[in-house]
Amino acid sequence: DETRRYAALKAMSRMGQKVDQKDLIRLVEDDSSRVRKMATTLLVKTKLNTEIVSNLAISDYKDVREQALKIAVRSSRQQPEMIDALYDLMLDEEITIRTKALQAIWMCNAEDKYEIYQQSLTDSEPVIRDVAARMLLSSNELRARQLIEDFRKTNKSVNIQHLEDLNIVTDLKDIAASQKDG
């Protein structure tokens, strides 16, 4: 039962005994959140490859997908192929996981980050659109600025709160400049 599985994992952890990685992967999909959390904690201490993290990224359980996100971000510098797990997480049903994965793509400096962000500006979720706009606007990279300018010219009907706020500030600056000149 759940209590025994949890107690056994906790005891093995305290005694420093190693649990087989395959068993931990199976336990990460357990019905009990306590067992999943303990199994994930032990699993993180093992050598994880991209395939394992990608499988965690498509788990039925939100807490497991959140752990996959943390693992992928932490491991992406040593294992650039971990970015593949971030791609899976960008399609997650949970908006918080999607936004964190989108931000992680930028921080991990994925090769195709500009294409991803360009697509994200027209995402069906307003939060995703706003995160993409905010990340691009906060960048000092010329390509990011150009992508925003091109987007603003061709997509006036897309509702992105962050860009609307920027437009209001720009309009106010234009008004102030015209009053100063006149």
N, C-alpha and C positions, 0 to 999 in steps of 0.2 A: 504494500500500500504506500501511499504518498509519504506518510510520516517516516516509514522505515527507509524508503529510498533517500529521503532528505537526510535523515540521521546517519545513514551509511556514508553518504558523500561527505558530510561534515566531518565525521570521524576520520575518514581516510585523508581528508585535507589536513586536519590537525596533526595526524601522525606522519604527515609528509609522504604518504604512499601515493604512487602514481596510479592514476586511473587511465585505462586504455583510451586513446583518443576516439576510437570508433564508438565506445560506450558513451563517452561524453557527448558526441555528436547525436547519438540516439536520445540521450537524456535532455538535450537542449530542446527537443520537441515534445517534452513531457507535458501533460495537462496541468501540472502544478507549477505555479510561478516560482515557488521557493526552490523546487528542484531545478527548474530551468536556470534560475539565477546562479545557483551553486554550480551547476554543470558549466555554465558560461564562464564563470570566474575561474574554474579549473582549466577549461579549454583554452582560455587566453594565455595561460602559462605554457602551453605547448607550442610547437612550431606549426603555424597555420599557413596553408597555401591559398592561392586565389580561389581555387575551386571550393574549398571549405567555406571561405568567407562569402563567396557568391551564393552558396546554398543557404547560409545563414541569412543573407540579404533577402531571400524570397520566402522566408519562414512565414507560417500562419500567425505567429505571435509578434506583436509589436515590440515587446522588450528584447526579443532576440534580434530583430531587425535593427533596433537602436544600437545594440552591441556590435552588430556587423558594421554599422556606420563608423563607430569609434575605432574598431580594429582596422578598417580600410584606411581611415585617415591617418592613424598612427603608423601603419605599415607602408603607406604609399611611397615614402622616400626611399626605403630599402628595396621595396618590391613595387616598381611602377605599374605592374600589371594589376595591382589591387584597385586601380581606378575602375576596372570592369565592374567590381562590386558596387561602386558609387553610381555607375550608370543604371544598374538594376534598382538601386534605392531612389534614384530620381523619378522612377515610375511608381513609387509606393503609393498606396491608398491613403496613408496618413500624411497630411499636409506638412506637419512639423518635420517629419523625416525627409520629405521631398525638399523642403527649403534648406535643411542642414546639408543634404547631399549636394544641392546646387551650390551652396556656399563653399563646400569642400572641394568641388570641382575647380573652383577659382583658386582656392588656397593651394591646392596640389598642382596647380599650373598645368592642367591637362592640355594636350596639344590642340584639341578641338574645342576649347572652352568658349571661343568666340562664336562658333556655330551653335553651340548649346545655348549660350546666352541670347543669341539672336532669336532662336526658336522659343526660348522661355519668355521673351517679351510679348509673345502672342499666345501664351498658354491659356487654357480655359479657366484656370484659377487666378483670381486677382492677386492673391498673396505671392504667387510665383512670379507674376509679371512685375510686381513691385520690388521683390528681392533682386530680380535680374537688373532692373533699372538702377536700383540703389548701388549694387556692386559695380556696374559699369560706370556710373557717375562718380563713384569714389576712387576710381582708378585714374592714375596719371598717364596711362598708356594711350598713345594717339589712336590706336585701332579701336579702343573702347569708346573714346569720345566720338570718333567718326561713326561707329555703329549706332550710337544714340542719336546723333544728328540725322543720319539717313533714316532711321526709324521714325523720328518725329516728323520728317517731311512726308513720308509715305503712309503713315498710319495714324492720322489725326483722330479717327473714331475709336481707337483702342483705349480703354480706360485704365490708366496706370496712375495711381494717386501720386506717387513720387514725381513723375514727370509733370503732372498737373500742377503740383506745388512749384516745381521749377519754372513752369510757364508763367505762373502768377508773379514770381519774383522777377523774371525776365521782363514781363510787361510793365511792372512797377518801375524797374530801372529805366526802361525806354521812356515812360511817361516823365519820370524825373529828369532825364537827360533832355527831352524835348522842351520841358518847362524852363530848364536852366538856359537852353539856347534861345528861347523865345522871350 
